[in-house]
Amino acid sequence: MKTQGGVLHMQEKFVLKSVKALKKVAALSTGIVMLGATLTGALAVADLANYPAPFVASGVYDDANALVAGDNAAAADTLGMVDISTNLQFMAKTAVSTGGNTVTVSGPAKSMQVALGRGLSNSTYFDAALQDDDLSNLFDGEITFKGTAYDTSEEIQLVDQTTPYVATSLMTDDDYKSDVFFEVGKDKIYYAYKFDEDIDLTNVTSTDTLNIDFLGTPMKFTSVSAGQFDAYVGEEHYLNTGDSVTVAGKTIKLIDVSSTSVVIEVDGTNKIVTTSSSQTVNGIEVTVDSVFSRTERAESSANLILGVQSSETYKDGDAYIGEDKDDPDWVWDISTLTTAGTSAYSETALGAATANKVLRVENDFVWNDDTDNPVGVGGCIVLPNEYVSICLDSLSVADSDYKEFEFELDTSADFSDSFASLTEVKAIHMSTLVDEGFELPAYTAANGDVLNESSAVKAKDVWLYESGADSNSSNGTQVTNTDTEGGLLDVFYKDISDNKIKWHGSVNGTDTTVIAAINYENTKGTGTQGNIRLFKTAHLNTTGYINFTLDVNADSTSDLDDGQDNIVMKWGFSSGKFNSLGSTADTEESSELAWGPTPTYIGTKDEDHKTYYGIVIKDPKGQASSDRVKLLIPNDQVFANIVIKGKAATVSAGGTSYVPAEVSAKTMLASEVSDATSYNLIVVGGPCANPLAESVFGVTCDGWDYKEGVALVKVVDNGNKVALLVAGTTALDTRRAAKAVANYKDYAFSGAEVLVKGTTLSDISVESA
């Protein structure tokens, strides 16, 4: 180690311990692993372009990482190590899909926002019959049968306006918790192949076949009768003797052809199959459609239908091709295939078997609770052959756009800023971290209310107080209440400007005055269509309780029925004072919290639950032990982003948030590293300051040949792991290089090594070594 003017200065030359080490690196695969890709074992390519992998790959921090400084490292080396460590910890995070306002689709697809609980084909959303103008992969054109052209078309039919729909726990199953899932009834989703002109399908024979593409797969019908048909349903292949083809993962070879049969080999198993018959050979069903036998064996050929199934007879209600015959998800609907006329019908009658000349496949499954394994966000109802998918792509409101609102019994509220005598009283405290999260409207005397202030106010903290039999002669216009619901409810708030709790006014318990409204971005408003408004309402049970209703509304009643999503909190009081949530303090009771118009009592449910609007009611049972109701409220009504798409469609939607990972970075001194190959090493400091620079990278102190202002960053194999060297001529140069590594996205790191140059910590350049 050399110093100049008291500044740590290294005149070292990188001398490789073995030229073989370089050759080993160079001999590795030349493929480039993308930034952040997962690497296992040694780095597939010694290339700095891969950084921060494998130290952090796909957001996962490798616990084998170790950042190592020399035992007598300069402070600048340590600061450089901190910069690198901090950046790696920042990169260690998990991407979480957070939803978004809309989705973007291209190709055969249609997207729409559907309110939770509403059927996809509700008149507001998707059409009951989706055609080629909705999904371009659906066919609408002509086929030819016995020399005559006929118009035909395909449809996806959603025959019930109430299903499929996106369900929440409060609608059906507690086990859904705060997630949402598709629910669907039996025989509610159809794929329909329609004959739009009158055609006599009873004329179909094995010589006059009907050929169509059904669910994107060629089908050849050989017979059609009432309620059933025969068809070739496998892949059609014309093979010469000796030719082979792969079907369903198996190799099928045509060995020989005679005038009445063929010899077929399937993955080494041979069998004779006669013309116009079917045989299963080693798991592949083979139907011989026709043979062309020639004197020369090599000139013979055959037309074969090949598949797990190749030729089959189907009846109405049978499992669709490839489905489990005992428990199919999709079954045939053949009830109208030979009915006279054409397939004209109204959309309102789609579910009835009244359409003529229609061949359909319908869903045979029911999803109505968690045990059915319904698909959630990111999942799809997939029709056979993946021809069309109905997808719950995402939600319109991101998880990060929810905020917490609490309603809690405060046993020591202090309203002495407004009334000197009101200290240590019981009240309901409404709170949130949202600035101005509650709006208190101006109460009107016409309703028997009392307004102490001139206009509406907004606040983060609001209290509701029943003064009971207390007499407050000094409180001006405050009305003395009695121990009945008909008394006035006093409303207080904390003024954000001076942190004083002020009396806003009093609400008459016999009217429908809006006490307060949620005021969180697009979830707001105190008018007739305000999203979430608080009312003092009639009893749910007996006297001795006051009920507060959160009246939840959508911007449009077509998205949410009035009263469908209300949340009712039952607060007990005695001697005119609030005393508990429910009848007993610190105890959960079913009826103390209710949802919906029926109502559904949820006070003892111990899971999070989601409402139609998208509000999450947090663990009612657990919160009740503290006489509290906790809600997560979205900044707008939550819609499901539904995408109905064909195979070739592409979809982009929503946004992504990142959850930081908990990382305990391993920092070591060089003397503490007993086996360097046990770690993914980040070695900070050159060989004069850190002996690992020599033992791992083959660099010696005496051989350092770089000038002041230059540092080397290098990556090498380290057994089954990797090692990264950050070494400068001076300690300042090392720190500068560490900053460049920590901000790798701003620089051109590539190859096995680069030089980092500069004179300060801001004029940094990176170039090939």
Rosetta blueprint (number, residue, H / E / L):
1 M L
2 K E
3 T E
4 Q E
5 G L
6 G L
7 V E
8 L E
9 H E
10 M L
11 Q L
12 E L
13 K E
14 F L
15 V L
16 L L
17 K L
18 S L
19 V H
20 K H
21 A H
22 L H
23 K H
24 K H
25 V H
26 A H
27 A L
28 L L
29 S L
30 T L
31 G L
32 I L
33 V L
34 M L
35 L L
36 G L
37 A L
38 T L
39 L L
40 T L
41 G L
42 A L
43 L L
44 A L
45 V L
46 A L
47 D L
48 L H
49 A H
50 N H
51 Y L
52 P L
53 A L
54 P L
55 F L
56 V E
57 A E
58 S L
59 G L
60 V E
61 Y E
62 D L
63 D L
64 A L
65 N E
66 A E
67 L E
68 V E
69 A E
70 G L
71 D L
72 N L
73 A L
74 A L
75 A H
76 A H
77 D H
78 T H
79 L H
80 G H
81 M H
82 V H
83 D H
84 I H
85 S H
86 T H
87 N H
88 L H
89 Q H
90 F H
91 M H
92 A L
93 K E
94 T E
95 A E
96 V E
97 S E
98 T E
99 G E
100 G E
101 N E
102 T E
103 V E
104 T E
105 V E
106 S E
107 G L
108 P L
109 A E
110 K E
111 S E
112 M E
113 Q E
114 V E
115 A E
116 L L
117 G L
118 R L
119 G E
120 L L
121 S L
122 N L
123 S L
124 T L
125 Y L
126 F L
127 D L
128 A L
129 A E
130 L E
131 Q L
132 D L
133 D L
134 D L
135 L L
136 S L
137 N L
138 L L
139 F L
140 D E
141 G E
142 E E
143 I E
144 T E
145 F E
146 K L
147 G L
148 T E
149 A E
150 Y E
151 D E
152 T E
153 S E
154 E E
155 E E
156 I E
157 Q E
158 L E
159 V L
160 D E
161 Q L
162 T L
163 T E
164 P L
165 Y E
166 V E
167 A E
168 T L
169 S L
170 L L
171 M L
172 T L
173 D L
174 D H
175 D H
176 Y H
177 K L
178 S L
179 D L
180 V L
181 F E
182 F E
183 E E
184 V E
185 G L
186 K L
187 D L
188 K L
189 I E
190 Y E
191 Y E
192 A E
193 Y E
194 K E
195 F E
196 D L
197 E L
198 D L
199 I L
200 D L
201 L H
202 T H
203 N H
204 V L
205 T L
206 S L
207 T L
208 D L
209 T L
210 L E
211 N E
212 I E
213 D E
214 F E
215 L L
216 G L
217 T E
218 P E
219 M E
220 K E
221 F E
222 T E
223 S E
224 V E
225 S E
226 A L
227 G L
228 Q E
229 F E
230 D E
231 A E
232 Y E
233 V L
234 G L
235 E E
236 E E
237 H E
238 Y E
239 L E
240 N E
241 T L
242 G L
243 D L
244 S E
245 V E
246 T E
247 V E
248 A L
249 G L
250 K E
251 T E
252 I E
253 K E
254 L E
255 I E
256 D E
257 V E
258 S L
259 S L
260 T L
261 S E
262 V E
263 V E
264 I E
265 E E
266 V E
267 D L
268 G L
269 T E
270 N E
271 K E
272 I E
273 V E
274 T E
275 T L
276 S L
277 S L
278 S E
279 Q E
280 T E
281 V E
282 N L
283 G L
284 I E
285 E E
286 V E
287 T E
288 V E
289 D E
290 S E
291 V E
292 F E
293 S L
294 R L
295 T L
296 E L
297 R H
298 A H
299 E H
300 S L
301 S E
302 A E
303 N E
304 L E
305 I E
306 L E
307 G E
308 V L
309 Q L
310 S L
311 S E
312 E E
313 T E
314 Y E
315 K E
316 D L
317 G L
318 D L
319 A E
320 Y L
321 I L
322 G L
323 E L
324 D L
325 K L
326 D L
327 D L
328 P L
329 D L
330 W E
331 V E
332 W E
333 D E
334 I L
335 S L
336 T L
337 L L
338 T L
339 T L
340 A L
341 G L
342 T L
343 S L
344 A L
345 Y L
346 S L
347 E H
348 T H
349 A H
350 L L
351 G L
352 A L
353 A L
354 T L
355 A L
356 N L
357 K L
358 V E
359 L E
360 R E
361 V E
362 E E
363 N E
364 D L
365 F L
366 V L
367 W E
368 N L
369 D L
370 D H
371 T H
372 D H
373 N L
374 P L
375 V L
376 G E
377 V L
378 G L
379 G E
380 C E
381 I E
382 V E
383 L L
384 P H
385 N H
386 E H
387 Y L
388 V E
389 S E
390 I E
391 C E
392 L E
393 D E
394 S E
395 L E
396 S L
397 V L
398 A L
399 D H
400 S H
401 D H
402 Y E
403 K E
404 E E
405 F E
406 E E
407 F E
408 E E
409 L E
410 D E
411 T E
412 S E
413 A E
414 D L
415 F L
416 S L
417 D L
418 S L
419 F L
420 A L
421 S L
422 L L
423 T L
424 E L
425 V E
426 K E
427 A E
428 I E
429 H E
430 M E
431 S E
432 T E
433 L L
434 V L
435 D L
436 E L
437 G L
438 F E
439 E E
440 L E
441 P L
442 A L
443 Y L
444 T L
445 A H
446 A H
447 N H
448 G L
449 D L
450 V E
451 L E
452 N L
453 E L
454 S L
455 S L
456 A L
457 V E
458 K E
459 A E
460 K L
461 D E
462 V E
463 W E
464 L E
465 Y E
466 E L
467 S L
468 G L
469 A L
470 D L
471 S L
472 N L
473 S L
474 S L
475 N L
476 G L
477 T L
478 Q L
479 V L
480 T L
481 N L
482 T L
483 D L
484 T L
485 E L
486 G L
487 G L
488 L E
489 L E
490 D E
491 V E
492 F E
493 Y E
494 K E
495 D L
496 I L
497 S L
498 D L
499 N L
500 K L
501 I E
502 K E
503 W E
504 H E
505 G E
506 S E
507 V E
508 N E
509 G L
510 T L
511 D L
512 T L
513 T L
514 V E
515 I E
516 A E
517 A E
518 I E
519 N L
520 Y E
521 E L
522 N L
523 T E
524 K L
525 G L
526 T L
527 G L
528 T L
529 Q L
530 G L
531 N L
532 I E
533 R E
534 L E
535 F E
536 K E
537 T E
538 A L
539 H L
540 L L
541 N L
542 T L
543 T L
544 G L
545 Y E
546 I E
547 N E
548 F E
549 T E
550 L E
551 D E
552 V E
553 N L
554 A L
555 D L
556 S L
557 T L
558 S L
559 D L
560 L L
561 D L
562 D L
563 G L
564 Q L
565 D L
566 N L
567 I E
568 V E
569 M E
570 K E
571 W E
572 G E
573 F E
574 S E
575 S L
576 G L
577 K E
578 F E
579 N E
580 S E
581 L E
582 G E
583 S L
584 T L
585 A L
586 D L
587 T L
588 E L
589 E L
590 S H
591 S H
592 E H
593 L E
594 A E
595 W E
596 G L
597 P L
598 T L
599 P L
600 T E
601 Y E
602 I L
603 G L
604 T L
605 K L
606 D L
607 E L
608 D L
609 H E
610 K E
611 T L
612 Y L
613 Y L
614 G L
615 I L
616 V E
617 I E
618 K L
619 D L
620 P H
621 K H
622 G H
623 Q H
624 A H
625 S L
626 S L
627 D L
628 R E
629 V E
630 K E
631 L E
632 L E
633 I E
634 P E
635 N L
636 D L
637 Q L
638 V L
639 F E
640 A E
641 N E
642 I E
643 V E
644 I E
645 K E
646 G E
647 K L
648 A L
649 A L
650 T E
651 V E
652 S E
653 A E
654 G E
655 G E
656 T E
657 S E
658 Y E
659 V E
660 P E
661 A L
662 E L
663 V L
664 S L
665 A L
666 K L
667 T E
668 M E
669 L E
670 A H
671 S H
672 E H
673 V L
674 S L
675 D L
676 A H
677 T H
678 S H
679 Y L
680 N E
681 L E
682 I E
683 V E
684 V E
685 G L
686 G L
687 P L
688 C L
689 A L
690 N L
691 P L
692 L H
693 A H
694 E H
695 S H
696 V H
697 F H
698 G L
699 V L
700 T E
701 C L
702 D L
703 G L
704 W L
705 D L
706 Y L
707 K L
708 E L
709 G L
710 V E
711 A E
712 L E
713 V E
714 K E
715 V E
716 V E
717 D E
718 N E
719 G L
720 N L
721 K E
722 V E
723 A E
724 L E
725 L E
726 V E
727 A E
728 G E
729 T L
730 T E
731 A H
732 L H
733 D H
734 T H
735 R H
736 R H
737 A H
738 A H
739 K H
740 A H
741 V H
742 A H
743 N L
744 Y H
745 K H
746 D H
747 Y L
748 A L
749 F L
750 S L
751 G L
752 A L
753 E E
754 V E
755 L E
756 V E
757 K E
758 G L
759 T L
760 T L
761 L L
762 S L
763 D L
764 I L
765 S E
766 V E
767 E E
768 S E
769 A L
